[in-house]
């Protein structure tokens, strides 16, 4: 009986996988393709959460946040104080800690007290440098987590990273809190108060006031998704991820607040540490929500991943790697040959309809051997390392085939081994002979090899 039930579950799972993954999205009506994209995205997100990569990175960010929170707020407070809007930082922190209930106010007061005690002016150059270094380390850790979500292996160069992070630290808080202050002033102005007395307008203004926190959260998340990853993120996918993350933020925040209200047993067990533990749990949920939104934005911008039930885990065989690398080489040379902008790895993956990871691996192999060169930084784009008529197809294939070869410890013995060695050598010679003289330019111009012409002549006789 137990085996029969287990078999039924396996068959049901296989049937479900076939229903979700067997259809090609481009061949379906738009409404069905849209629904199926949503289901596949949820499937892949659930898979990532079960595998634990997103959870592990969220927990890592919790630890880094606890170490860097006070320095981050101290830097922001100093900048805001220079512009006269430093009083806005406490309400914003209290709003973030709202899910912790009344104890959130205690944490907010404690953190603000620590920030007030940090006297930036007396730290000296070394202390000030360490303060900024701690904050930049937090932002660097955040970038790495988002780079994972976007399948980006390269991080920003140090100089670019430092300048970008400092611009966010110095300009970002001023813009955010100025916008919050301007919105609050507008909503409390006399004209708006008079308009609230009109029945229909009053309802609309009240509804808008309730929506403003959601809009600010979505706008902040959209900015994070566009700016933080070291790749070009389009606004549309970033907005979709921010919408989902914003709704999750408010919904989970409401649920967590209800949990905190009913968590008197935790206070009895952990005593004074209970609020710290709840604060760490909320930090973990906040980072996990942000990373889930980033993954949704990634799948929106890279629908080619929605063709694979394995998601980011995609194994490329030897033949696929050869074909993929040669196609990437040809696309780079073609765009250069036709005077088009140099492609990025993102664009090549989109044109090849392949996941980013195997495309990036192939590009790395071609880069190491100088067959292509990288230009720019955010993102890198690629040009042929030589003229296309000088790059032989056999050379490209050799680079892709022998990339991970190690010195061969296998010694082929007497007769059988010698025969096998001869067969392998004959295969390599036949491949080299058939591709002799063929260059990447010939592929672009669709020129035929002599062997291909002879084969066609034979087939037409």
N, C-alpha and C positions, 0 to 999 in steps of 0.2 A: 504493500500500500504506500509506504513512504517513497519507494523508488518510482512508483507511478506518479505520485504528486510532484516529485522532483523533475521527472521527464516532462510533465505538463507545464511546469514553470519554465523549463528550458525552451520548449516549443513556443510558448507564448512570448518569451523574450525574443526569440529569433523572428517570430512573426512581426513583433513590434518594430524591431530593427529594420526589417524589410520594408514595412510601411513608411518608415521615416526616411530611410537613406537610399532606397532603390531608385526613386524618381529623379530625373534631371530637372532642376529648377527652371531652366530656360525653356523647357518644353511645356510647362504648366501655365494655366491662366494666372494673371497677376495676383488675384485675390488668394488663390490656393498657394502660389509660390511664396507670397508674403507670410501666410499662416505657417507654412512649412519651414520657412527661414526662422521664424520665432521659436518653433518647437525644436529645431536643430540647435539653435543658440542655447536654449535652456538645457538641452541634453549635454552639450559640451561644457557649459558652466557647471552643471551637476557633476560631470566627470572630473573637472579640475578641482572642485571642492572636495570630492571624495579622495582624489590622489593626494591632496594636502599641500600643494605648492602655494596656492593663494593664502591658505591659512598660515603656513609657515612664514611667509613674507609679512603678513599682517602682524603676527606676533613679534617678529623682528622689529617692525616699525614701532610697536608699543614700547619696547625696551629703549629704542633710540629716542622716542618722544619724551619718555620720562627723564632721560638725561639732558635733553636739549630744550625742554619746554620753558624753563625759567630764562636761560639766555636768549631764546627766541623772543619771548615777550618783553625782555629787557631792551633788546634792540628795537623792537617795534614801538615800545613805549617811548624810548628816547627820540625816535623819529617823529612820532605823533605829537610829542610834547613840543617839538620845535615848530610845528604847524598849528598848535593850539587845539588839537582834536583828541588829546590823550584821554579825555574823560569817556570816550566811546569804547575803550578797550574792555572795561569791566562789564558793561551790559552785553557786549558780544560774547565774552567768556561765559557769563551766566546763561546766555541763550544756548551755547554749546553744551553746557552741563545741565540743561533743563531735565533730560531723562533721569538724572540722579535724584530728582525731587528736592525736598528742603535741604538735604545734605549737600547738594550741588552748590548751594550758596555758600556753605562753609568752605568747600574746596576752593571756590572762586575767591573768597576773601583771603584764604591762606596763600594762594598763588600770587594775588595782587600784593599781599604783604611782603612776600619774598622779592617781588619785582621792585617794590618801593625801596627795599633795603639795598638793592644793587646800585651802587653809586658809580656810574660809568665814568664820571670825570676823574675819579681817584684811582682807577684801575691801572693807569699807565699804559704805555704802548704795548708791552708784552701781554698784560691782562686783557686789553681791548682786542688784541689780535687773537688770543685764545677764545674770547667770547664770540667773535665772528667765525672762527674756525669751527667751534661747536655747532653753530647754526648752519654753516655751510655743509658740515658733515651730515646733519639731518636731511637737508635738501638733496644731498648726493645719494643718501640711502633711499629717499623717496623716488629719485630718478631711476635708480637701478630696479626698484620694484615695478615701476611703470614700464621700463624697458623690457622687463620679462613679459609683461602683459602684451607688449607690442612686438615680441620676438626680435628685439634689437640687441645685438651683442656688443656693439661699440658704444662707449660713453663719450660725453662731450670732452674735448680737450680741457686741460686744467685752467688755462687762461680764459677760455670762453665760458667754462662752468662758473668760475669765480665772478666774472663780470655779469653774467645773466642772473646768478643768484643774488648778487648784491643789488641789482636793479629791482628785482622783485621785493627784496627786503626793505629797500629804501622808498620805493615808489608805490608798491602794492598796498601797504597798510593805509597810506594817505588817501589813495583813490577809494579804497573800500569804505573806510570810515567817513570820508567826506560824502560819499554817496548815501550812506546810512543816515548821516546827519541831515543832509539835504532832503531826503525822503521824509524823515520825521518832522522837519520844519514845515514841509509842504502840507503834510497830512494834518498838522495842528494849526495851520494858518486860518485866519478869519474867514476867507472866502470859502475854503473847504468846509469849515464848520457851518457856515450858512447854507451851503449846498446840501449838507446832510439832513437839513430840515425838510427838503423836498422829498416826497415818498420814494419815487423811483430812483432819483439820483442818490438819495441817502443809502438805498440798498446796494446800488452799484459801487459807491465809494466804500461801503463797509466790506463788500466782497473783495474789492481791489486791495483793501488793507489786509485782508486775510491771505490773499495770494502773494503779496509782496515778499514775505519770508521765503516762500517756495521759489519765487523768481530769483531772489538773491542767491539761494543755495544752488539752483540750476546754473545760473550765470557763473558762480565761482567754480563749480565742478567743470563746466565747459572750458573755462580758462585753464584749469589744471590739466585737463586731458589734451588740450592743444599745445600748451607750453612745455610741460614737464618731459614727455618722452623725447628721446633724441632721434626723432623722425618727423616727417611731415604728416600731421593729422588734419584731415579735412574737417571743416566746421560741422557739416551735417552729421557724420558719425559721432563726433564728440558731443553734439547736442543730444542725440538719441541716448548715448550712454549716460549723460548728465540727467536727462529726464527720468530714466529708470533709477539711477542712484539717488536722485532727489526724493522720489516717491518712497524708495526703500528707507532713506534716512528718516523721513517723517514718520513712516509706519512703524519701523523698528524702534524709533525713539519713543513713540507712544506706548508700544508694548513693553519696552524696557522700563519706562516710568511706572507702569502698572506692576511690573515685577519687583521694582525697588520698594514700592509701597507695601507689598506683601512679604518682604524679605526680613521680617523681624527675627526669624530663626538664625539668619546669618549673623546678625548683630550679637545674638546670644552666644554663638560659637566663636566668632572671630573678634568680638569685642571692638576695640578701637581700630582694628585693621579692616573691618568690614567695608567701610567707605572707600578705603584705598583699593581693595579688591574689586569693588563695584566700578570704581573709576577706571581700573585697568581693563575690566571686561568691556566697558563702554568704548574705551579707546580702541580695543581690538575690533569691536563691531564697526566702529567708524572707519577704520582703515580697510576692513574687509569689504565694506560697502563701496568705498572708493575704488578698490581694485576690481570688484565685480563690474562696476560701471565702466572701467577702463577696458575690461575684457569684452564687454558688449560693444563698445565703440570699435574695438579691434575687429570683431567679427562683422560689424556693419561695413567697415572699410575694406575688409578682405573676405568677400563671400566665397572665395575659392576654398577656404577652410571648411565651409559648410557642405562641401562635397564628401568629406571624410568623417566617418563616425569616430575615428581615433583623435580628431582635433589636431592639436599641436604635435602629437607623436606621430611622425610619418617617416617610415623607413624607405630609403632609396637604394635600390639594388645597383649593381655595377653597370648594367646596360642602361638603366634609367639615368644614372649619373653622367655617363658619357653623352647620352642624347640631350640631357638638360644643359650640361656645360657647353656643348657645341651650339645648341640653339641660343643660349645666352650670348656666346661669343658672336654669333651671326647677327643677333638683334643689335648689339652694341655697334658692330661694324656697319650695319645697314643704316642706323640712325646717323652715324658719323658721315657715311658715304653720301647720304641724301641731305646733309646740312641741317638735320633736326637737333633739338637739344639733347644733351647727353642724358641717358636714362639712369634712374636710381634703382637700387635693389627692389624697392617697393613697386616701381613701375614694371620692371622685368617680371616680377612674380605675378603681377596682375595680367600682363600680356601672355605669359606662359600658362596662366591658370594653375599655378603651383603654389604650395605653401612657401613662406618666406625662408624657413631654415635651410632646406636643401638648395635653394637658389643662392642664398648667402654663402653656403659652403663651397659651391662651385665657383662663385666669384672670387672667394678667398684663394682657391687653388690657382686660378688664372692670374690673380694679382701677384702671387708669390713668384711666378715664373716670368713676370713682365709681359704677358700677352695682353693685359689690359692695365690701365692706370686709373687711379682714383683722383678726382678733382672735387673741390668744395669740401664742406664739412657737415652741413645740416640741411638735407642729407647728402651723403657722398654720391656723386654721379661718376659714370665710367666711360672711358674712351679707349679705343684700341691702343695697345702699347707700341704697335708697329703699323705700317701701311697694310691694309687687308690683303694686297697681292703678295706680301712677304710672309704672311702667317699661313703655314701649311696645316691642312686638316689633320694630318698624321701627328703633327707636333701637339696640337690641342688634345687629341685623343690620348697620346702618351702621358701628358700632364694629368689628365683626369683618371687614367687607369692606374698609374704608378704613384699616386699621391701618398698613399698610406703603406707603401711597400717597405719592408725592412730587409736588411741583408739576409739572403736565403740560406738558412742553415741546412737545408735538405740536400744531401748528396745523392744523386741518381747513380745507383750501382752498375753492375755489369749489364748483360744483354737487355733485360726488360727496361731498365732505367735508361740505357743509351737510346733505345728505340723511342721511349716516351719523350726524351729530350729532343730527338730528331723531329718528332711529330709537332711538338710545341714550337720549335724553331721554324718549321715549314709553315705553320699557321701564321706566325708573325711575319715571315717573309711574304706570304701571299697577301696579307693585309697591307703591308707597306707597298708592295708592287701595285696593288689595285688602286691605292690612293696616291701613288707617286705623281707629284706635280700639281695635285689638286690644292687650291688655296681657298681661304675664306671668301675672297673676291669672286672666285669661280662659282661658289655656292650662291652668292648674292645675285650673280648674273645668270644663274641656272645653266651653267655650261656642263656638258656631259663629258665623262671620261671615255677614252678609247674603248675600254671593256664594255661600258654601257652601250655605246654606239654599235659595237659588234653584236652584243646580245639582242639589240633591237632588230638588226639586219637578219639575224638568224630566225627570230620569231616571226618576221614578215615573209620569210621564204615559204 
